[in-house]
Amino acid sequence: MTGKIISSEKRVFFEKQGYLIMPSMFDAGVCRMLRAFAIEELEKMVPPLEYELDVKYPGAPNDRRSLGAKTVRRILQATSRDPKILAVASDPLLCASISSLFKSKNGLMLSQNHHNCIMTKDARYSSDTLWHQDIRYWSFSDDNLISAWIALGPEFEKNGGLKVLPGSHLREFSSSAFDPDLFFRTDFDGNKEFLRGELQITLNPGDVFLFHSKLLHSANRNRSDETKLSLVFTYYDESNSPNKGSRSDKLPPIRVCSGGI
Ligand SMILES: O=C(O)CCC(=O)C(=O)O
């Protein structure tokens, strides 16, 4: 199956640009059901949750007494919350597509750690996520991870849709290109030209945005009047592995594609 699921043009596009949009991978009924589930989880506030207050990004509430202090940013460990979430994360077409991008006949592993989430962007109290590579969160023997961002509603500039710097996953940046929190500095002269290449990603409900763990991306806060909801999962080839004792190694992976395809 490898090589047929994703055309060679799309694979070359992903290799060069660091991302790929797979339109309409999930239908409107599935998106409605997942949105309803996400809203229920937000109402129940069942941990583990990441709050806007935890990240302290620009626009986030400052302290526990601020308005919006209880605003959730990520509903964590999403695949263990309900079989329908696991079914989406292990969708055969999605997983075969990602395996094909890894050009691998090995098994495909789904991480259950931090990025296994329902990402929420509240209409009132969300924040700006500055330019970064997701590899800042991960600790693996190899930096080659792919995340799938599944839009459950429309995503665009005004509601805080993702922006990317195409091709940035292939660049070697000096450490001075990043601040101490590993955000890509917009005030650093050496980054300015590169930042001019920013591209706004727009997604429709059910579209999947696949991106490499070294692709620089950012997103503004949500300035629309509806909370934005997406599912985010991260995958890696079976030949890769989380570093022992790191937070990427906390929960065991789920083998979502058996390999040999
Ligand atoms: O929706 C956003 O703000 C982007 C989230 C993101 O890229 C991250 O937290 O790694």
The ligand as a Gaussian input file, in Angstrom:
#p B3LYP/6-31G(d) Opt

LIG

0 1
 O       -3.232000      26.826000      17.867000
 C       -2.165000      27.250000      18.293000
 O       -2.098000      28.241000      18.999000
 C       -0.902000      26.536000      17.918000
 C       -0.600000      25.477000      18.904000
 C        0.752000      24.936000      18.715000
 O        1.363000      24.989000      17.688000
 C        1.404000      24.320000      19.855000
 O        0.966000      24.492000      20.984000
 O        2.411000      23.634000      19.608000

